[in-house]
Amino acid sequence: MSNADEYKNLRFRNKVAIVTGGCCGVGRGCVDVLVDEGGKVAVLDINDEVGTSLTSDGLPGELFFIHCDMNKEEDIKSAIEKVVEKYGQIDCLVNNVGTHPGSNPIDNLTVQGFRDLLNTNLVSYFAASKYALPYLRKTKGCIVNTGSIGSSAAALGMPSYCASKGGTIALTKALAIDEAKHGVRINAVSPSIVDTPLLRKVIKEWGEEQAQIDMLASFTQLGRLSLPREIGKACLFLAVDATFTTGEELMCTGGTEIGYGVKQ
């Protein structure tokens, strides 16, 4: 069988996606899955070292790295214009870029730090959506936002992070209402504990790394952390298969949020 025949059944073939914060972690998982399914994927990130080394050689899809500081509106606007100039369309925007301030009570957090966190975790989603939507309306495309279990189930010592992710879900639902008339679907994927470089960085503050990993894995019903590609598969499902789904939050948590009432 030729590559052309093999690629006919790919689920994201000939579609164009933008993934913000796509160089590592959950974003990289989304990028890898979309490219494997034949997509043309623009990766927006500030990590030039990783971004310029990304390659789609031998893969069904295509990668296009754009240096973009998601805290800068003009960078976002310019990057989206570059994608349209190169590919002529946008079918999916994956708002994924994010950061985590670690575990701290409000007394140890600053107001400016909270503003900065919101700028990355929420305002960038608003800005990217604003500038991508004129093109998504033309293709009747979709937006997939990366939420968190913290969007709805808050965690100790994470008031600013949970607030930023709660805003992500509210934005998802509100935009879904506004954009339905254009045929644009807007949903969110909310992971719980994903084995990413960001997670590893945060838990080093808590104690011995493997002990913390085992403790976090015990929170899930499946008894393990999720992998970035597993969140990428959920993103693909919302982008391609969930054609009558909008304004929803898909929990990709391994059952973290269930079973608390069970006593043994």
RODO-2510 file (C-alpha; in nm, 4 decimals, decimal comma):
residues 264
     n   res          X          Y          Z
     1     m     0,0000     0,0000     0,0000
     2     s     0,1363     0,3438    -0,0918
     3     n     0,1626     0,6273     0,1579
     4     a    -0,1120     0,8114    -0,0307
     5     d    -0,3519     0,5208     0,0174
     6     e    -0,2514     0,4804     0,3791
     7     y    -0,3034     0,8498     0,4530
     8     k    -0,6579     0,8602     0,3111
     9     n    -0,8086     0,7434     0,6377
    10     l    -0,6228     0,9847     0,8636
    11     r    -0,8646     1,1783     1,0828
    12     f    -0,7053     1,5246     1,0544
    13     r    -0,5828     1,4989     0,6968
    14     n    -0,5575     1,8289     0,5058
    15     k    -0,6699     2,0277     0,8101
    16     v    -0,4783     2,3095     0,9755
    17     a    -0,4395     2,3528     1,3493
    18     i    -0,2692     2,6027     1,5754
    19     v    -0,1401     2,4776     1,9108
    20     t    -0,0217     2,7366     2,1608
    21     g     0,2510     2,6260     2,3989
    22     g     0,3086     2,3274     2,1746
    23     c     0,6772     2,2591     2,2351
    24     c     0,6362     2,0418     2,5421
    25     g     0,3918     1,8848     2,7832
    26     v     0,0234     1,8626     2,6959
    27     g     0,0701     2,0937     2,3984
    28     r     0,3357     1,8661     2,2508
    29     g     0,1025     1,5698     2,2992
    30     c    -0,1658     1,7525     2,1002
    31     v     0,0821     1,8473     1,8279
    32     d     0,2103     1,4919     1,7918
    33     v    -0,1366     1,3398     1,7650
    34     l    -0,2623     1,5949     1,5105
    35     v     0,0480     1,5546     1,2940
    36     d     0,0229     1,1749     1,3146
    37     e    -0,3324     1,2101     1,1852
    38     g    -0,2219     1,4089     0,8804
    39     g    -0,2676     1,7638     1,0051
    40     k    -0,0677     2,0740     0,9268
    41     v     0,0131     2,2086     1,2716
    42     a     0,1495     2,5499     1,3618
    43     v     0,3273     2,5461     1,6972
    44     l     0,3242     2,8818     1,8776
    45     d     0,5827     2,8967     2,1551
    46     i     0,8778     3,0937     2,2911
    47     n     1,1007     2,7872     2,3227
    48     d     1,3139     2,8396     2,0126
    49     e     1,5569     2,5620     2,1021
    50     v     1,2837     2,2980     2,0927
    51     g     1,0681     2,4696     1,8327
    52     t     1,3354     2,4971     1,5679
    53     s     1,4290     2,1326     1,6198
    54     l     1,0760     2,0025     1,5639
    55     t     1,0450     1,7935     1,2508
    56     s     0,7691     1,6100     1,0722
    57     d     1,0032     1,4159     0,8421
    58     g     0,8506     1,0789     0,7667
    59     l     0,5196     1,1693     0,9310
    60     p     0,1829     1,2084     0,7578
    61     g     0,1402     1,5705     0,8635
    62     e     0,3472     1,8862     0,8769
    63     l     0,4921     2,1101     1,1508
    64     f     0,5394     2,4852     1,1349
    65     f     0,7068     2,6560     1,4316
    66     i     0,6420     3,0232     1,5000
    67     h     0,8135     3,2091     1,7823
    68     c     0,5245     3,3689     1,9679
    69     d     0,5069     3,5213     2,3144
    70     m     0,1484     3,4444     2,4125
    71     n     0,1567     3,7330     2,6606
    72     k     0,1892     3,9796     2,3721
    73     e    -0,1205     4,0574     2,1687
    74     e     0,0723     4,1669     1,8601
    75     d     0,2732     3,8424     1,8613
    76     i    -0,0491     3,6427     1,8693
    77     k    -0,2115     3,8427     1,5915
    78     s     0,0995     3,8234     1,3732
    79     a     0,1420     3,4479     1,4271
    80     i    -0,2151     3,3747     1,3248
    81     e    -0,1711     3,5859     1,0115
    82     k     0,1442     3,3869     0,9265
    83     v    -0,0482     3,0605     0,9539
    84     v    -0,3190     3,1855     0,7195
    85     e    -0,0581     3,3213     0,4773
    86     k     0,1126     2,9804     0,4665
    87     y    -0,1874     2,7465     0,4645
    88     g    -0,4835     2,9623     0,3638
    89     q    -0,7098     2,8393     0,6433
    90     i    -0,7461     2,7463     1,0095
    91     d    -0,9595     2,4499     1,1121
    92     c    -0,8730     2,4182     1,4795
    93     l    -0,7225     2,6361     1,7502
    94     v    -0,5856     2,4557     2,0547
    95     n    -0,5419     2,7075     2,3349
    96     n    -0,2989     2,5243     2,5559
    97     v    -0,0216     2,7546     2,6763
    98     g    -0,0097     2,7766     3,0524
    99     t     0,1962     2,8008     3,3659
   100     h     0,1609     2,7054     3,7304
   101     p     0,2827     2,9110     4,0287
   102     g     0,3223     2,6067     4,2511
   103     s     0,1426     2,5447     4,5775
   104     n     0,1095     2,8598     4,7871
   105     p    -0,1539     3,0180     5,0111
   106     i    -0,2805     3,3605     4,9111
   107     d    -0,0524     3,5267     5,1684
   108     n     0,2497     3,4128     4,9668
   109     l     0,1118     3,5272     4,6313
   110     t     0,1273     3,8764     4,4868
   111     v    -0,1453     4,0630     4,3040
   112     q     0,0906     4,1248     4,0129
   113     g     0,1776     3,7562     4,0042
   114     f    -0,1915     3,6763     3,9770
   115     r    -0,2305     3,9261     3,6936
   116     d     0,0649     3,7694     3,5119
   117     l    -0,0804     3,4211     3,5587
   118     l    -0,4163     3,5299     3,4212
   119     n    -0,2437     3,6894     3,1239
   120     t    -0,0822     3,3581     3,0300
   121     n    -0,3525     3,1095     3,1322
   122     l    -0,6639     3,3028     3,0314
   123     v    -0,6097     3,6324     2,8480
   124     s    -0,3943     3,4595     2,5857
   125     y    -0,6858     3,2220     2,5163
   126     f    -0,9162     3,5191     2,4680
   127     a    -0,6669     3,6919     2,2355
   128     a    -0,5902     3,3850     2,0246
   129     s    -0,9608     3,3087     1,9929
   130     k    -1,0375     3,6661     1,8935
   131     y    -0,7869     3,6690     1,6092
   132     a    -0,8448     3,3109     1,4915
   133     l    -1,2246     3,3171     1,4890
   134     p    -1,2648     3,5133     1,1628
   135     y    -1,0849     3,2252     0,9891
   136     l    -1,2493     2,9478     1,1921
   137     r    -1,5912     3,0812     1,0895
   138     k    -1,4967     3,0311     0,7249
   139     t    -1,4092     2,6632     0,7803
   140     k    -1,6741     2,6000     1,0496
   141     g    -1,3841     2,4916     1,2626
   142     c    -1,3384     2,4574     1,6344
   143     i    -1,1502     2,5691     1,9418
   144     v    -1,0233     2,3309     2,2081
   145     n    -0,9162     2,4970     2,5325
   146     t    -0,6986     2,3268     2,7902
   147     g    -0,8665     2,3468     3,1273
   148     s    -0,7825     2,1523     3,4400
   149     i    -0,9470     1,9493     3,7101
   150     g    -0,8765     2,2656     3,9078
   151     s    -1,1393     2,4382     3,6922
   152     s    -1,4140     2,2769     3,8980
   153     a    -1,2451     2,0860     4,1829
   154     a    -1,0191     2,3314     4,3616
   155     a    -0,6963     2,2246     4,5278
   156     l    -0,5151     2,3286     4,8435
   157     g    -0,2743     2,6174     4,7983
   158     m    -0,3742     2,6944     4,4402
   159     p    -0,6194     2,9875     4,4495
   160     s    -0,4690     3,1791     4,1583
   161     y    -0,4193     2,8745     3,9329
   162     c    -0,7697     2,7396     3,9956
   163     a    -0,9166     3,0833     3,9285
   164     s    -0,7349     3,1046     3,5954
   165     k    -0,8580     2,7607     3,4893
   166     g    -1,2118     2,8264     3,6096
   167     g    -1,2099     3,1305     3,3832
   168     t    -1,1055     2,9079     3,0942
   169     i    -1,4201     2,6970     3,1292
   170     a    -1,6422     3,0039     3,1621
   171     l    -1,4852     3,1503     2,8462
   172     t    -1,5374     2,8185     2,6668
   173     k    -1,9084     2,8096     2,7459
   174     a    -1,9747     3,1763     2,6713
   175     l    -1,7899     3,1704     2,3375
   176     a    -1,9698     2,8486     2,2419
   177     i    -2,2995     3,0344     2,2673
   178     d    -2,1779     3,3304     2,0620
   179     e    -2,0121     3,1259     1,7896
   180     a    -2,2785     2,8584     1,7396
   181     k    -2,4484     3,0711     1,4750
   182     h    -2,1255     3,0542     1,2732
   183     g    -2,0977     2,6763     1,3050
   184     v    -1,7868     2,7017     1,5231
   185     r    -1,7687     2,4566     1,8130
   186     i    -1,5797     2,5479     2,1294
   187     n    -1,4956     2,2912     2,3947
   188     a    -1,2395     2,2243     2,6649
   189     v    -1,0271     1,9309     2,7747
   190     s    -0,9581     1,9237     3,1472
   191     p    -0,6766     1,6919     3,2563
   192     s    -0,5896     1,6141     3,6149
   193     i    -0,2342     1,4920     3,6609
   194     v    -0,0280     1,4744     3,3418
   195     d     0,3348     1,3686     3,3455
   196     t     0,4903     1,6830     3,2001
   197     p     0,8067     1,8866     3,2630
   198     l     0,5884     2,1506     3,4349
   199     l     0,4495     1,8922     3,6772
   200     r     0,7973     1,7614     3,7535
   201     k     0,9123     2,1162     3,8253
   202     v     0,6240     2,1834     4,0637
   203     i     0,6483     1,8616     4,2634
   204     k     1,0193     1,9049     4,3286
   205     e     0,9108     2,1702     4,5767
   206     w     0,7067     1,9104     4,7644
   207     g     0,9667     1,6450     4,8378
   208     e     1,1283     1,3363     4,6864
   209     e     1,0142     1,3182     4,3234
   210     q     0,9137     0,9533     4,2874
   211     a     0,7280     0,9566     4,6182
   212     q     0,5283     1,2569     4,4971
   213     i     0,4556     1,0875     4,1630
   214     d     0,3266     0,7783     4,3429
   215     m     0,1131     0,9932     4,5710
   216     l    -0,0406     1,1816     4,2778
   217     a    -0,1031     0,8591     4,0857
   218     s    -0,2975     0,7271     4,3833
   219     f    -0,5485     1,0112     4,3399
   220     t    -0,6697     0,8659     4,0094
   221     q    -0,8997     0,5667     3,9775
   222     l    -0,6635     0,4257     3,7135
   223     g    -0,3674     0,4451     3,9495
   224     r    -0,1270     0,6327     3,7210
   225     l    -0,0508     0,9694     3,5685
   226     s    -0,1750     1,0448     3,2198
   227     l     0,0589     1,0967     2,9266
   228     p     0,0527     1,4106     2,7086
   229     r    -0,0537     1,2095     2,4017
   230     e    -0,3614     1,0860     2,5875
   231     i    -0,4776     1,4451     2,6241
   232     g    -0,3886     1,4947     2,2571
   233     k    -0,6236     1,2100     2,1643
   234     a    -0,9038     1,3788     2,3571
   235     c    -0,8283     1,7004     2,1699
   236     l    -0,8474     1,5126     1,8389
   237     f    -1,1833     1,3642     1,9383
   238     l    -1,3283     1,7084     2,0119
   239     a    -1,1796     1,8527     1,6925
   240     v    -1,2950     1,5774     1,4563
   241     d    -1,5547     1,3421     1,5999
   242     a    -1,7615     1,5469     1,8459
   243     t    -1,9532     1,7283     1,5731
   244     f    -2,2635     1,7907     1,7887
   245     t    -2,0719     1,8932     2,0997
   246     t    -2,0066     2,2522     2,2002
   247     g    -1,9607     2,4373     2,5263
   248     e    -1,8544     2,1193     2,7026
   249     e    -1,5683     2,0285     2,9349
   250     l    -1,4254     1,6816     2,8686
   251     m    -1,2728     1,5473     3,1890
   252     c    -0,9528     1,3541     3,1139
   253     t    -0,8671     1,2791     3,4724
   254     g    -0,8478     0,9025     3,5098
   255     g    -1,1417     0,9350     3,7490
   256     t    -0,9615     1,1685     3,9889
   257     e    -1,2797     1,3547     4,0785
   258     i    -1,4983     1,0489     4,1531
   259     g    -1,5179     0,8028     4,4365
   260     y    -1,4548     1,0365     4,7289
   261     g    -1,7644     0,9076     4,9080
   262     v    -1,6390     0,5472     4,9038
   263     k    -1,5151     0,4245     5,2412
   264     q    -1,3424     0,0896     5,2828
***
